[in-house]
Amino acid sequence: MATITLAVLAGCAAPPQQPSSQVAPESLTTCKPGASEDMLTGVWLSMRRQPGVSGELKTFIELRPDGTMNYAEQLTRPKRAPQGLAEKGCWYREGQTLVLRTLESNGSPVDPEDPIYMNRYEIKSEARERLQLTSPEGARLDAKRMPPDYRLSW
């Protein structure tokens, strides 16, 4: 009798839910064009040495007029292959803050709602050929404008 009761109850149970593919809101994945004359638009390169890190850190930031961006960070050390990170996504300006929202990291989509993929840099100084940014952690990037076709070599 208990077996029959369990069978009847199992038949009444709701079917298992199929996992839903969560789609991020369009506002998080759609890039918006910036101001057409924004001096931030362009290709920027910063090269620096950091205490405690052997080698040179290169930061490449490409900010396009359509609101899309490429960001790469590369560590180059003598007699070793470069190591790095390559991200794609959106950028925009909030007053004196440059906001980078990563949508793809090293070729893989990311969760755009995860705060780790939203980076804010205070714009300390901007000119046609030079850009100075500071991260919330205090890291300073002194970047110079590069030709539009410039890319980091891996």
PyMOL commands that place a pseudoatom at each C-alpha (Angstrom):
pseudoatom trace, name=CA, resn=MET, resi=1, chain=A, elem=C, hetatm=0, pos=[0.000, 0.000, 0.000]
pseudoatom trace, name=CA, resn=ALA, resi=2, chain=A, elem=C, hetatm=0, pos=[2.825, 2.422, 0.826]
pseudoatom trace, name=CA, resn=THR, resi=3, chain=A, elem=C, hetatm=0, pos=[4.369, 1.739, -2.594]
pseudoatom trace, name=CA, resn=ILE, resi=4, chain=A, elem=C, hetatm=0, pos=[1.109, 2.632, -4.331]
pseudoatom trace, name=CA, resn=THR, resi=5, chain=A, elem=C, hetatm=0, pos=[0.747, 5.811, -2.266]
pseudoatom trace, name=CA, resn=LEU, resi=6, chain=A, elem=C, hetatm=0, pos=[4.315, 6.880, -3.146]
pseudoatom trace, name=CA, resn=ALA, resi=7, chain=A, elem=C, hetatm=0, pos=[3.684, 6.188, -6.831]
pseudoatom trace, name=CA, resn=VAL, resi=8, chain=A, elem=C, hetatm=0, pos=[0.496, 8.275, -6.793]
pseudoatom trace, name=CA, resn=LEU, resi=9, chain=A, elem=C, hetatm=0, pos=[2.224, 11.130, -4.956]
pseudoatom trace, name=CA, resn=ALA, resi=10, chain=A, elem=C, hetatm=0, pos=[5.156, 11.037, -7.370]
pseudoatom trace, name=CA, resn=GLY, resi=11, chain=A, elem=C, hetatm=0, pos=[2.736, 11.299, -10.278]
pseudoatom trace, name=CA, resn=CYS, resi=12, chain=A, elem=C, hetatm=0, pos=[1.198, 14.414, -8.705]
pseudoatom trace, name=CA, resn=ALA, resi=13, chain=A, elem=C, hetatm=0, pos=[4.529, 16.127, -8.204]
pseudoatom trace, name=CA, resn=ALA, resi=14, chain=A, elem=C, hetatm=0, pos=[5.334, 18.983, -10.534]
pseudoatom trace, name=CA, resn=PRO, resi=15, chain=A, elem=C, hetatm=0, pos=[7.699, 18.080, -13.362]
pseudoatom trace, name=CA, resn=PRO, resi=16, chain=A, elem=C, hetatm=0, pos=[11.266, 19.189, -12.751]
pseudoatom trace, name=CA, resn=GLN, resi=17, chain=A, elem=C, hetatm=0, pos=[12.011, 22.700, -13.902]
pseudoatom trace, name=CA, resn=GLN, resi=18, chain=A, elem=C, hetatm=0, pos=[14.303, 22.986, -16.909]
pseudoatom trace, name=CA, resn=PRO, resi=19, chain=A, elem=C, hetatm=0, pos=[17.237, 25.230, -16.128]
pseudoatom trace, name=CA, resn=SER, resi=20, chain=A, elem=C, hetatm=0, pos=[16.522, 28.624, -17.616]
pseudoatom trace, name=CA, resn=SER, resi=21, chain=A, elem=C, hetatm=0, pos=[19.212, 30.268, -19.629]
pseudoatom trace, name=CA, resn=GLN, resi=22, chain=A, elem=C, hetatm=0, pos=[19.579, 33.575, -17.875]
pseudoatom trace, name=CA, resn=VAL, resi=23, chain=A, elem=C, hetatm=0, pos=[20.009, 36.441, -20.255]
pseudoatom trace, name=CA, resn=ALA, resi=24, chain=A, elem=C, hetatm=0, pos=[21.538, 39.637, -18.969]
pseudoatom trace, name=CA, resn=PRO, resi=25, chain=A, elem=C, hetatm=0, pos=[19.465, 42.784, -19.427]
pseudoatom trace, name=CA, resn=GLU, resi=26, chain=A, elem=C, hetatm=0, pos=[20.177, 44.510, -22.720]
pseudoatom trace, name=CA, resn=SER, resi=27, chain=A, elem=C, hetatm=0, pos=[21.317, 47.620, -20.843]
pseudoatom trace, name=CA, resn=LEU, resi=28, chain=A, elem=C, hetatm=0, pos=[24.297, 45.621, -19.532]
pseudoatom trace, name=CA, resn=THR, resi=29, chain=A, elem=C, hetatm=0, pos=[25.337, 44.110, -22.860]
pseudoatom trace, name=CA, resn=THR, resi=30, chain=A, elem=C, hetatm=0, pos=[24.629, 46.886, -25.361]
pseudoatom trace, name=CA, resn=CYS, resi=31, chain=A, elem=C, hetatm=0, pos=[27.285, 49.536, -25.844]
pseudoatom trace, name=CA, resn=LYS, resi=32, chain=A, elem=C, hetatm=0, pos=[26.165, 53.125, -26.357]
pseudoatom trace, name=CA, resn=PRO, resi=33, chain=A, elem=C, hetatm=0, pos=[28.118, 55.575, -28.518]
pseudoatom trace, name=CA, resn=GLY, resi=34, chain=A, elem=C, hetatm=0, pos=[29.938, 58.281, -26.612]
pseudoatom trace, name=CA, resn=ALA, resi=35, chain=A, elem=C, hetatm=0, pos=[30.262, 61.942, -27.455]
pseudoatom trace, name=CA, resn=SER, resi=36, chain=A, elem=C, hetatm=0, pos=[31.748, 62.238, -30.933]
pseudoatom trace, name=CA, resn=GLU, resi=37, chain=A, elem=C, hetatm=0, pos=[34.484, 64.640, -29.801]
pseudoatom trace, name=CA, resn=ASP, resi=38, chain=A, elem=C, hetatm=0, pos=[35.455, 62.811, -26.581]
pseudoatom trace, name=CA, resn=MET, resi=39, chain=A, elem=C, hetatm=0, pos=[39.248, 62.984, -26.210]
pseudoatom trace, name=CA, resn=LEU, resi=40, chain=A, elem=C, hetatm=0, pos=[39.225, 59.559, -24.547]
pseudoatom trace, name=CA, resn=THR, resi=41, chain=A, elem=C, hetatm=0, pos=[38.374, 57.917, -27.868]
pseudoatom trace, name=CA, resn=GLY, resi=42, chain=A, elem=C, hetatm=0, pos=[41.455, 56.274, -29.323]
pseudoatom trace, name=CA, resn=VAL, resi=43, chain=A, elem=C, hetatm=0, pos=[44.187, 53.744, -28.652]
pseudoatom trace, name=CA, resn=TRP, resi=44, chain=A, elem=C, hetatm=0, pos=[46.210, 54.160, -25.454]
pseudoatom trace, name=CA, resn=LEU, resi=45, chain=A, elem=C, hetatm=0, pos=[49.302, 52.378, -24.131]
pseudoatom trace, name=CA, resn=SER, resi=46, chain=A, elem=C, hetatm=0, pos=[50.811, 52.516, -20.664]
pseudoatom trace, name=CA, resn=MET, resi=47, chain=A, elem=C, hetatm=0, pos=[54.114, 50.820, -19.795]
pseudoatom trace, name=CA, resn=ARG, resi=48, chain=A, elem=C, hetatm=0, pos=[55.328, 50.639, -16.214]
pseudoatom trace, name=CA, resn=ARG, resi=49, chain=A, elem=C, hetatm=0, pos=[57.290, 48.667, -13.682]
pseudoatom trace, name=CA, resn=GLN, resi=50, chain=A, elem=C, hetatm=0, pos=[55.557, 47.758, -10.466]
pseudoatom trace, name=CA, resn=PRO, resi=51, chain=A, elem=C, hetatm=0, pos=[57.298, 47.064, -7.161]
pseudoatom trace, name=CA, resn=GLY, resi=52, chain=A, elem=C, hetatm=0, pos=[57.357, 43.340, -6.438]
pseudoatom trace, name=CA, resn=VAL, resi=53, chain=A, elem=C, hetatm=0, pos=[56.765, 42.364, -10.066]
pseudoatom trace, name=CA, resn=SER, resi=54, chain=A, elem=C, hetatm=0, pos=[59.680, 41.362, -12.262]
pseudoatom trace, name=CA, resn=GLY, resi=55, chain=A, elem=C, hetatm=0, pos=[59.253, 42.616, -15.774]
pseudoatom trace, name=CA, resn=GLU, resi=56, chain=A, elem=C, hetatm=0, pos=[57.247, 45.329, -17.455]
pseudoatom trace, name=CA, resn=LEU, resi=57, chain=A, elem=C, hetatm=0, pos=[53.483, 45.728, -17.338]
pseudoatom trace, name=CA, resn=LYS, resi=58, chain=A, elem=C, hetatm=0, pos=[51.835, 47.027, -20.492]
pseudoatom trace, name=CA, resn=THR, resi=59, chain=A, elem=C, hetatm=0, pos=[48.239, 48.202, -20.456]
pseudoatom trace, name=CA, resn=PHE, resi=60, chain=A, elem=C, hetatm=0, pos=[46.499, 48.637, -23.805]
pseudoatom trace, name=CA, resn=ILE, resi=61, chain=A, elem=C, hetatm=0, pos=[43.122, 50.370, -23.959]
pseudoatom trace, name=CA, resn=GLU, resi=62, chain=A, elem=C, hetatm=0, pos=[41.210, 50.944, -27.199]
pseudoatom trace, name=CA, resn=LEU, resi=63, chain=A, elem=C, hetatm=0, pos=[38.138, 53.153, -26.787]
pseudoatom trace, name=CA, resn=ARG, resi=64, chain=A, elem=C, hetatm=0, pos=[36.010, 53.311, -29.925]
pseudoatom trace, name=CA, resn=PRO, resi=65, chain=A, elem=C, hetatm=0, pos=[33.450, 56.022, -30.790]
pseudoatom trace, name=CA, resn=ASP, resi=66, chain=A, elem=C, hetatm=0, pos=[30.671, 53.393, -30.888]
pseudoatom trace, name=CA, resn=GLY, resi=67, chain=A, elem=C, hetatm=0, pos=[31.124, 52.723, -27.155]
pseudoatom trace, name=CA, resn=THR, resi=68, chain=A, elem=C, hetatm=0, pos=[33.003, 49.421, -27.544]
pseudoatom trace, name=CA, resn=MET, resi=69, chain=A, elem=C, hetatm=0, pos=[36.424, 48.809, -26.039]
pseudoatom trace, name=CA, resn=ASN, resi=70, chain=A, elem=C, hetatm=0, pos=[39.365, 46.424, -26.010]
pseudoatom trace, name=CA, resn=TYR, resi=71, chain=A, elem=C, hetatm=0, pos=[41.502, 46.174, -22.902]
pseudoatom trace, name=CA, resn=ALA, resi=72, chain=A, elem=C, hetatm=0, pos=[44.675, 44.121, -22.559]
pseudoatom trace, name=CA, resn=GLU, resi=73, chain=A, elem=C, hetatm=0, pos=[47.241, 43.829, -19.860]
pseudoatom trace, name=CA, resn=GLN, resi=74, chain=A, elem=C, hetatm=0, pos=[50.518, 42.090, -20.607]
pseudoatom trace, name=CA, resn=LEU, resi=75, chain=A, elem=C, hetatm=0, pos=[53.476, 41.182, -18.422]
pseudoatom trace, name=CA, resn=THR, resi=76, chain=A, elem=C, hetatm=0, pos=[56.735, 40.849, -20.348]
pseudoatom trace, name=CA, resn=ARG, resi=77, chain=A, elem=C, hetatm=0, pos=[59.799, 39.316, -18.687]
pseudoatom trace, name=CA, resn=PRO, resi=78, chain=A, elem=C, hetatm=0, pos=[63.200, 38.467, -20.119]
pseudoatom trace, name=CA, resn=LYS, resi=79, chain=A, elem=C, hetatm=0, pos=[63.473, 34.946, -21.580]
pseudoatom trace, name=CA, resn=ARG, resi=80, chain=A, elem=C, hetatm=0, pos=[59.777, 34.181, -20.959]
pseudoatom trace, name=CA, resn=ALA, resi=81, chain=A, elem=C, hetatm=0, pos=[56.672, 34.291, -23.100]
pseudoatom trace, name=CA, resn=PRO, resi=82, chain=A, elem=C, hetatm=0, pos=[54.390, 37.255, -22.329]
pseudoatom trace, name=CA, resn=GLN, resi=83, chain=A, elem=C, hetatm=0, pos=[51.446, 36.596, -20.015]
pseudoatom trace, name=CA, resn=GLY, resi=84, chain=A, elem=C, hetatm=0, pos=[48.298, 38.573, -20.197]
pseudoatom trace, name=CA, resn=LEU, resi=85, chain=A, elem=C, hetatm=0, pos=[44.650, 39.289, -20.111]
pseudoatom trace, name=CA, resn=ALA, resi=86, chain=A, elem=C, hetatm=0, pos=[42.505, 40.406, -23.059]
pseudoatom trace, name=CA, resn=GLU, resi=87, chain=A, elem=C, hetatm=0, pos=[39.014, 41.799, -22.561]
pseudoatom trace, name=CA, resn=LYS, resi=88, chain=A, elem=C, hetatm=0, pos=[36.282, 43.235, -24.777]
pseudoatom trace, name=CA, resn=GLY, resi=89, chain=A, elem=C, hetatm=0, pos=[33.232, 45.201, -23.795]
pseudoatom trace, name=CA, resn=CYS, resi=90, chain=A, elem=C, hetatm=0, pos=[31.811, 48.692, -23.464]
pseudoatom trace, name=CA, resn=TRP, resi=91, chain=A, elem=C, hetatm=0, pos=[33.114, 51.984, -22.163]
pseudoatom trace, name=CA, resn=TYR, resi=92, chain=A, elem=C, hetatm=0, pos=[31.592, 55.278, -21.152]
pseudoatom trace, name=CA, resn=ARG, resi=93, chain=A, elem=C, hetatm=0, pos=[32.413, 58.398, -19.226]
pseudoatom trace, name=CA, resn=GLU, resi=94, chain=A, elem=C, hetatm=0, pos=[30.796, 59.472, -15.968]
pseudoatom trace, name=CA, resn=GLY, resi=95, chain=A, elem=C, hetatm=0, pos=[32.136, 62.987, -15.473]
pseudoatom trace, name=CA, resn=GLN, resi=96, chain=A, elem=C, hetatm=0, pos=[35.831, 62.522, -14.637]
pseudoatom trace, name=CA, resn=THR, resi=97, chain=A, elem=C, hetatm=0, pos=[35.547, 58.730, -14.438]
pseudoatom trace, name=CA, resn=LEU, resi=98, chain=A, elem=C, hetatm=0, pos=[36.252, 56.262, -17.240]
pseudoatom trace, name=CA, resn=VAL, resi=99, chain=A, elem=C, hetatm=0, pos=[34.054, 53.172, -16.857]
pseudoatom trace, name=CA, resn=LEU, resi=100, chain=A, elem=C, hetatm=0, pos=[35.015, 49.893, -18.549]
pseudoatom trace, name=CA, resn=ARG, resi=101, chain=A, elem=C, hetatm=0, pos=[32.417, 47.087, -18.584]
pseudoatom trace, name=CA, resn=THR, resi=102, chain=A, elem=C, hetatm=0, pos=[33.867, 43.738, -19.657]
pseudoatom trace, name=CA, resn=LEU, resi=103, chain=A, elem=C, hetatm=0, pos=[31.600, 41.433, -21.669]
pseudoatom trace, name=CA, resn=GLU, resi=104, chain=A, elem=C, hetatm=0, pos=[34.248, 38.952, -22.817]
pseudoatom trace, name=CA, resn=SER, resi=105, chain=A, elem=C, hetatm=0, pos=[37.481, 37.948, -21.082]
pseudoatom trace, name=CA, resn=ASN, resi=106, chain=A, elem=C, hetatm=0, pos=[40.179, 35.949, -22.868]
pseudoatom trace, name=CA, resn=GLY, resi=107, chain=A, elem=C, hetatm=0, pos=[37.605, 34.939, -25.492]
pseudoatom trace, name=CA, resn=SER, resi=108, chain=A, elem=C, hetatm=0, pos=[34.888, 33.764, -23.069]
pseudoatom trace, name=CA, resn=PRO, resi=109, chain=A, elem=C, hetatm=0, pos=[31.639, 35.567, -22.210]
pseudoatom trace, name=CA, resn=VAL, resi=110, chain=A, elem=C, hetatm=0, pos=[31.387, 36.817, -18.627]
pseudoatom trace, name=CA, resn=ASP, resi=111, chain=A, elem=C, hetatm=0, pos=[28.480, 37.534, -16.298]
pseudoatom trace, name=CA, resn=PRO, resi=112, chain=A, elem=C, hetatm=0, pos=[27.938, 41.260, -16.920]
pseudoatom trace, name=CA, resn=GLU, resi=113, chain=A, elem=C, hetatm=0, pos=[26.194, 41.578, -13.550]
pseudoatom trace, name=CA, resn=ASP, resi=114, chain=A, elem=C, hetatm=0, pos=[29.320, 40.452, -11.668]
pseudoatom trace, name=CA, resn=PRO, resi=115, chain=A, elem=C, hetatm=0, pos=[30.928, 43.628, -10.276]
pseudoatom trace, name=CA, resn=ILE, resi=116, chain=A, elem=C, hetatm=0, pos=[34.435, 42.296, -10.962]
pseudoatom trace, name=CA, resn=TYR, resi=117, chain=A, elem=C, hetatm=0, pos=[33.817, 43.046, -14.661]
pseudoatom trace, name=CA, resn=MET, resi=118, chain=A, elem=C, hetatm=0, pos=[33.089, 46.745, -14.052]
pseudoatom trace, name=CA, resn=ASN, resi=119, chain=A, elem=C, hetatm=0, pos=[36.198, 48.896, -13.673]
pseudoatom trace, name=CA, resn=ARG, resi=120, chain=A, elem=C, hetatm=0, pos=[36.314, 52.596, -12.922]
pseudoatom trace, name=CA, resn=TYR, resi=121, chain=A, elem=C, hetatm=0, pos=[39.333, 54.831, -13.432]
pseudoatom trace, name=CA, resn=GLU, resi=122, chain=A, elem=C, hetatm=0, pos=[39.534, 58.411, -12.263]
pseudoatom trace, name=CA, resn=ILE, resi=123, chain=A, elem=C, hetatm=0, pos=[40.664, 60.653, -15.104]
pseudoatom trace, name=CA, resn=LYS, resi=124, chain=A, elem=C, hetatm=0, pos=[43.469, 62.728, -13.605]
pseudoatom trace, name=CA, resn=SER, resi=125, chain=A, elem=C, hetatm=0, pos=[44.553, 64.357, -16.846]
pseudoatom trace, name=CA, resn=GLU, resi=126, chain=A, elem=C, hetatm=0, pos=[43.591, 64.093, -20.494]
pseudoatom trace, name=CA, resn=ALA, resi=127, chain=A, elem=C, hetatm=0, pos=[45.096, 65.651, -23.574]
pseudoatom trace, name=CA, resn=ARG, resi=128, chain=A, elem=C, hetatm=0, pos=[45.322, 64.775, -27.254]
pseudoatom trace, name=CA, resn=GLU, resi=129, chain=A, elem=C, hetatm=0, pos=[48.454, 62.650, -26.776]
pseudoatom trace, name=CA, resn=ARG, resi=130, chain=A, elem=C, hetatm=0, pos=[48.508, 61.803, -23.044]
pseudoatom trace, name=CA, resn=LEU, resi=131, chain=A, elem=C, hetatm=0, pos=[46.058, 60.270, -20.595]
pseudoatom trace, name=CA, resn=GLN, resi=132, chain=A, elem=C, hetatm=0, pos=[46.538, 59.768, -16.872]
pseudoatom trace, name=CA, resn=LEU, resi=133, chain=A, elem=C, hetatm=0, pos=[44.187, 57.424, -15.000]
pseudoatom trace, name=CA, resn=THR, resi=134, chain=A, elem=C, hetatm=0, pos=[44.039, 56.207, -11.395]
pseudoatom trace, name=CA, resn=SER, resi=135, chain=A, elem=C, hetatm=0, pos=[42.334, 52.975, -10.338]
pseudoatom trace, name=CA, resn=PRO, resi=136, chain=A, elem=C, hetatm=0, pos=[40.352, 52.753, -7.080]
pseudoatom trace, name=CA, resn=GLU, resi=137, chain=A, elem=C, hetatm=0, pos=[43.332, 50.845, -5.617]
pseudoatom trace, name=CA, resn=GLY, resi=138, chain=A, elem=C, hetatm=0, pos=[45.590, 53.800, -6.402]
pseudoatom trace, name=CA, resn=ALA, resi=139, chain=A, elem=C, hetatm=0, pos=[47.439, 52.319, -9.380]
pseudoatom trace, name=CA, resn=ARG, resi=140, chain=A, elem=C, hetatm=0, pos=[48.390, 55.055, -11.820]
pseudoatom trace, name=CA, resn=LEU, resi=141, chain=A, elem=C, hetatm=0, pos=[48.349, 54.598, -15.575]
pseudoatom trace, name=CA, resn=ASP, resi=142, chain=A, elem=C, hetatm=0, pos=[50.243, 57.138, -17.632]
pseudoatom trace, name=CA, resn=ALA, resi=143, chain=A, elem=C, hetatm=0, pos=[49.228, 56.328, -21.195]
pseudoatom trace, name=CA, resn=LYS, resi=144, chain=A, elem=C, hetatm=0, pos=[50.193, 57.790, -24.516]
pseudoatom trace, name=CA, resn=ARG, resi=145, chain=A, elem=C, hetatm=0, pos=[48.078, 57.827, -27.647]
pseudoatom trace, name=CA, resn=MET, resi=146, chain=A, elem=C, hetatm=0, pos=[49.083, 55.217, -30.202]
pseudoatom trace, name=CA, resn=PRO, resi=147, chain=A, elem=C, hetatm=0, pos=[48.261, 54.891, -33.926]
pseudoatom trace, name=CA, resn=PRO, resi=148, chain=A, elem=C, hetatm=0, pos=[44.757, 53.451, -34.594]
pseudoatom trace, name=CA, resn=ASP, resi=149, chain=A, elem=C, hetatm=0, pos=[46.184, 50.146, -35.881]
pseudoatom trace, name=CA, resn=TYR, resi=150, chain=A, elem=C, hetatm=0, pos=[48.512, 49.565, -32.882]
pseudoatom trace, name=CA, resn=ARG, resi=151, chain=A, elem=C, hetatm=0, pos=[48.153, 46.180, -31.121]
pseudoatom trace, name=CA, resn=LEU, resi=152, chain=A, elem=C, hetatm=0, pos=[50.169, 44.399, -28.445]
pseudoatom trace, name=CA, resn=SER, resi=153, chain=A, elem=C, hetatm=0, pos=[52.225, 41.521, -29.825]
pseudoatom trace, name=CA, resn=TRP, resi=154, chain=A, elem=C, hetatm=0, pos=[51.828, 38.241, -28.008]
for i in range(1, 154): cmd.bond("trace and resi %d" % i, "trace and resi %d" % (i + 1))
show_as sticks, trace
zoom trace
